[in-house]
Amino acid sequence: MAKAREIPGLSTDLTYGETAARVLEVRTDELIEHSEDVLDMTDIERVHAMRVASRRLRAAIEVFRPCFPKDQGKAVLDDVKAIADALGERRDRDVAIDALEGFAGAMPAPDRPGIRSLIEDFRVEQEQANVDLVPHVEPARLEELRERLLDLAMAAREAVADVDSATGEQESAGAGSEGDEDATAGAQAEVASREQDPES
């Protein structure tokens, strides 16, 4: 599984909104980076890496959803889920083909044609899944998604600024109130847990 990038400066001293923004920014960058050559069917690990990145990003949006404007957050989450689903369709065929090819090599020669035929069926499905993936990973579409994700990060920071203005410097989220520290710590723990198992 592709290793998750560390979030710079992450600590319980950060406000809940600032934590949300930092996690979202890093997970967004990871998704975009792993999109490079993802349609290359000769290297199936590219799809795997981007799929894991998409599920980590989805987890971050879900964990920090209270920080984001409701409609805006839901729309972005739906798009990230759609990308993850399309990647999953390709990944399922990649894994099946890889497993069957290993299985075929261990089978007696008379049984191999049947396995080869099954592999060819999966290859047809793999190619179609790759075609279906294309619109989800077009650079222009990913750039538009990236901008919307960064807008969510900005909204999380602005929400913190609004709280600071309303409550004053002494009780500001930036001062690290106990309740906000608890929320931040809980969210960081939840993100870490789900990144260990991005299939959750």
Secondary structure as GFF3:
##gff-version 3
##sequence-region A 1 200
A	DSSP	alpha_helix	16	33	.	.	.	ID=ss1
A	DSSP	alpha_helix	45	63	.	.	.	ID=ss2
A	DSSP	three_ten_helix	65	67	.	.	.	ID=ss3
A	DSSP	alpha_helix	70	106	.	.	.	ID=ss4
A	DSSP	three_ten_helix	109	111	.	.	.	ID=ss5
A	DSSP	alpha_helix	112	137	.	.	.	ID=ss6
A	DSSP	alpha_helix	139	167	.	.	.	ID=ss7
A	DSSP	three_ten_helix	169	171	.	.	.	ID=ss8
A	DSSP	three_ten_helix	173	175	.	.	.	ID=ss9
A	DSSP	alpha_helix	178	196	.	.	.	ID=ss10
###
